[in-house]
Every structure is written in structure tokens, then in C-alpha cells.
Amino acid sequence: MVDAIVYTSKCGHTYVYAKALSEELNIPFYTIKEAKKKLPKDTNIIYMSWVKENKIMKYDAVLKFHMDCVCAVGILPATEERLGILRDVNQLYAKLFYLPGGIRKRRLNLFQRLALKSIESDLSFKLLDSGLKKEDALALDAILHDLNYTDLKTIKPIIDLYKKKDDYIS
């Protein structure tokens, strides 16, 4: 059983998922700062965060909790390869879900905007040089146009997983 959802959100996409999942599973959701004040160590949580350069942000800040599940939110499509990279880079042992997010450049600091500009340049050169894979094209489109790929239907497997666990316990 999971007791809470703990999240961090840069552009608001992860917040939308955390709130919706909280309502569906009837459990509270907290920012990391709130969780550190309110939740005891080893609380069973679902951790939700945004992804930057294959890093699940602030993952190390919630290691005192027991992460039953991690939900990473990013602009690239979910593929088995992406899940493998996230699992390896972040040394994850919990269940991992990848949810589509988006970008809001105005919410990024100067260094994040510069990093994004670099990614945009790399993808643009790929486009001119040899064409882009579909997922790279979607990421470039999101970067150029501040797109939002948030889709609440993508949390259904998470909802099903935890509702199934609750049914089993009852």
C-alpha cells in the first residue's frame, strides 16, 4: 500500500499528474519540502518528477522514503530504451513509469534555457543532416513551441496497479 505521492515540478506538468493520481487513488500528495516536514521516514510513496538530461530531478532528496514507484515526466516519448536509460542513470530499483510532459520556457532559469538551446541546436542539425527519429522530432517541436504533451490517460496503468493492490488486500 502507498501512503502518499511526493512530487517536484518545474513547469507544472508533474503537478497535474500528481494531483490527478492523488484524486484517483484517494491519497495525499506533497511537494518534497512538504513531505520532509509531514511524512515519517520510510513512508511508502509514489515519487513523481521531471527529467533533465536523463536525470530524474531531486531523486536524491526523497531517498529517506520507501519508493514503491517512480514516475518520470519528460518531453521524449516513452520507449523501452528510454526506461532502461532512466533506470541505469538514476540507479532505480522501484517500478518506473514514464509520462509525457512538455516545456514552458518562461519557467526555466537562464542556465536551463541555455541547455535547452543547445539541445535545440543538436536536434536541428540532426534534422538538416540526416533526418530525425519521430521522438526527436516531437522533442524539437516541444522545445520550439512550448508544447504540452500532458495526457491524463497515461496514468491509467499506475491507477490500475494500485487499485488492483488495494483490491487484493481487502
N, C-alpha and C positions, 0 to 999 in steps of 0.2 A: 504494500500500500504506500502511496505517495502522500506526503503531508502538505506540500506546498510547491509552488512554482517560483523560482528565483530567476530574474532576468536582468539583462542590461541591453539598452537600445540606443543607438546613435542617431538614427534618422526616424525612428518611430515604428518601423515595420515589426520589430521583435515585440514591442509593446502590444501591438494589435493582436499578434498571435498569443501572447501570454494572457491577455485579458480574455480572449475567446476561449482558450483552453481552460482557464480558471472557471469560467461560467459553465462550460460543458461538464467538467469533472467535479464541480462544486468544491473546489479547494482554493485557498487564498493564493494571491501572487504578490511578490515583493521585489523591489529593486534590491540590488546587492547590499546597499547601505542599510535599507530597512531590515533585510534578512539577518544581517550581522547583529542588529540590536534585538530582534524579536525571536529568532529561532535558535533553539539549542544546537550545540554541536551534534553531528551525526543524524540530523533530521533528514528523512528521505525526501529528496527533491527531484523535480524536473528542472534542469538548467537550460535556459534559452539565451542565446547571444548572437551577435552579428559576427561575420567573418571578415578578416582583413588579411590578405596575403596568406591564406590557408591557416591562419591562427584564429581560434575561437576566443574572442576577446574576453579578458578578465576571468578566464577559466581558473587561473591560479588563486583568485580571490574567493572562490567558493569550495576549495578543496576540504575545508573543515566539515562540509556537509556530505551526506551519502548521496551521490548522484545516481539515481536509478536510470536516468535517461538524459541525453543531451540533444538539444535541438539547435542546429546551426542555421542562421539565416544569411543568405548571400545573393549575389546577382547572377551567379552562374547556375545553369541547370543542374539538377541532381543526377549524378551518374554514379555507377559503382566505383569508377576511378576516383571521382571527387570524394566519395565517402572514405575510400581507402587512404587517400592523401590526408584528409582531415583526421582520421583515426591515428595515422602514423605521426604526423606533425605535432598533434596535441597529446599523444600518448593516451588515447581514450580506451577505456575498458567497458564503459557503460554503453547501453543501446544508443545508437546515433540516428537522428533524422535530419534531413537537410530540407529547408523550406525556402521558397523563392522570396526575395526581398526587393530591394530597389535602392535608389540613391536620391538623396536630397543634398545637393552641393552646398546650399546655404547653411546646413547644419554641421559641415565639416570645418575643421580648423585649417590654417594655411598649409601645414605640412601634409595633411591628409589630401587636400586639394592638389598639391604638387605631386604627390604619389599617384593620385588618380589621373592627372595629366600625363604622367609617364606611362601608365597602363594604356591610356587612350592612344598615345603615340605608338606604342608597341603594336596594339591591335590594328591601328590604321595602316602601319607599314605591312603587317601581315595581309591585310585586305588588298593593298596595292600589289604586293609581291606575289602572293600565291593563293589568295582567297582565304576565307575564314571558315572554320567549322561553324555549325549552327549555334553552338553555345557561346563561341567567341563573338559572333555577330550580335547575339542577344545582349551580351555584356557591353559591347561597344555602344549599342543603341541605348542601353540604360544609362551609361556614362554621359553620352552626348545630350540626352533629352530628359534627364532626371526622372526616369520611368519608375513605376511602382508595379512590381510583379506579385505583390502580396495576394494570396489566394487562400481564403479560409478553408476551402475544400481539402487543402493539402494536410491539414491537421487531423483528418479523419482516421488515418491509421494509428495515430497516437491516442485519440479518443477511444477507438475500438480496443486497443491494447489495455488501457487502464480500466475501461468499463468491464471488459472480459475478466480482468483480475479481480475486480470487486464482486462480480457475479460468482466467481469460483469460491471466494472466501465466504460469501453469505450462506 
